[in-house]
Amino acid sequence: MSTLPKTIDSGDGRVFTLRESDPADVLDLIEAAGNAASSSAWMRYALMICSVSAIDEKPVMMPLSKAALRDLAKRIGNAGMDALAQVHYPEEGQGDGPAQEENIAKN
């Protein structure tokens, strides 16, 4: 992953503070994910979610379970995931981000 900007606009009036995932974060996510970790699409999507360290300057804990990851994803919302996808995977262009990732992850 390339260097992330410190903050981004979520697209719906919120500001996300971002963090780079380190190898320990990835290991924690794999442990929390269980079988889902074998899906590269799921892991990419989950790592985008885990990159959010604050929403409107209110700290967000690194999710350590699938339930916590899901809760954070709900807080981030569709507009936020679109903004995260543009930062994490700009080469994939608009419209190829979270919606496509979500469909791949469901299959």
C-alpha positions in Angstrom: 0.0 0.0 0.0 1.3 3.4 -0.8 1.5 6.3 1.6 -2.0 7.4 2.6 -3.0 11.0 3.1 -3.5 11.9 6.8 -7.2 12.8 6.3 -9.8 12.5 3.5 -13.3 13.9 3.0 -15.8 11.0 3.2 -18.0 12.5 0.5 -20.9 13.0 2.9 -19.6 15.8 5.2 -17.4 13.7 7.5 -13.6 13.7 7.7 -11.7 10.4 8.1 -8.3 10.2 9.6 -6.3 7.4 8.1 -3.6 5.0 9.2 -1.3 2.6 7.4 -1.8 -1.0 8.3 1.3 -2.7 9.6 2.1 -6.4 9.5 0.7 -6.9 13.0 -2.6 -5.2 12.0 -2.9 -7.6 9.1 -2.2 -10.6 11.3 -4.9 -9.5 13.7 -7.3 -9.0 10.8 -6.5 -12.5 9.5 -7.1 -14.0 12.9 -10.4 -12.2 13.3 -11.5 -13.0 9.8 -11.2 -16.8 10.0 -12.1 -18.4 6.7 -13.0 -15.0 5.1 -9.3 -14.1 5.2 -8.7 -16.5 2.3 -10.6 -14.2 0.0 -8.3 -11.5 -1.4 -11.3 -9.3 -2.2 -12.5 -9.6 1.4 -9.1 -8.7 2.8 -8.7 -5.7 0.5 -12.1 -4.4 1.5 -11.4 -5.1 5.2 -8.0 -3.3 5.1 -9.7 -0.2 3.6 -12.1 -0.2 6.5 -9.3 -0.7 9.0 -7.4 2.2 7.6 -9.9 4.6 9.3 -8.4 5.7 12.7 -10.9 8.5 13.4 -14.1 9.9 12.1 -14.5 13.6 12.6 -11.5 13.6 15.0 -13.2 10.9 17.2 -10.8 7.9 17.5 -11.8 4.6 16.0 -10.3 1.4 17.5 -8.8 -1.2 15.1 -11.5 -3.8 14.7 -10.4 -7.1 16.2 -13.4 -9.2 15.3 -15.7 -9.6 12.3 -18.5 -8.0 14.2 -16.4 -5.0 15.0 -15.3 -4.7 11.4 -18.9 -4.9 10.3 -19.9 -2.2 12.8 -17.1 0.1 11.5 -18.1 -0.5 7.9 -21.7 0.6 8.7 -20.3 3.8 10.3 -18.2 4.5 7.3 -21.1 3.9 4.9 -21.3 3.8 1.1 -20.0 7.3 0.5 -17.1 6.8 2.9 -16.2 3.5 1.2 -16.2 5.2 -2.2 -13.8 7.8 -0.8 -11.6 5.2 0.7 -11.5 3.2 -2.5 -10.3 6.3 -4.4 -7.4 6.7 -2.0 -6.4 3.0 -1.7 -7.0 1.9 -5.3 -7.0 5.0 -7.5 -5.8 2.9 -10.5 -9.1 1.1 -10.6 -11.1 4.2 -11.3 -14.4 5.4 -10.1 -17.2 2.9 -10.0 -14.9 0.0 -9.7 -14.4 0.4 -5.9 -16.5 -0.8 -3.0 -19.7 -1.9 -4.8 -17.7 -4.2 -7.1 -15.5 -5.4 -4.2 -18.7 -6.1 -2.1 -20.2 -8.1 -4.9 -17.0 -10.1 -5.3 -16.7 -10.6 -1.6 -20.3 -12.0 -1.4 -19.6 -14.6 -4.1 
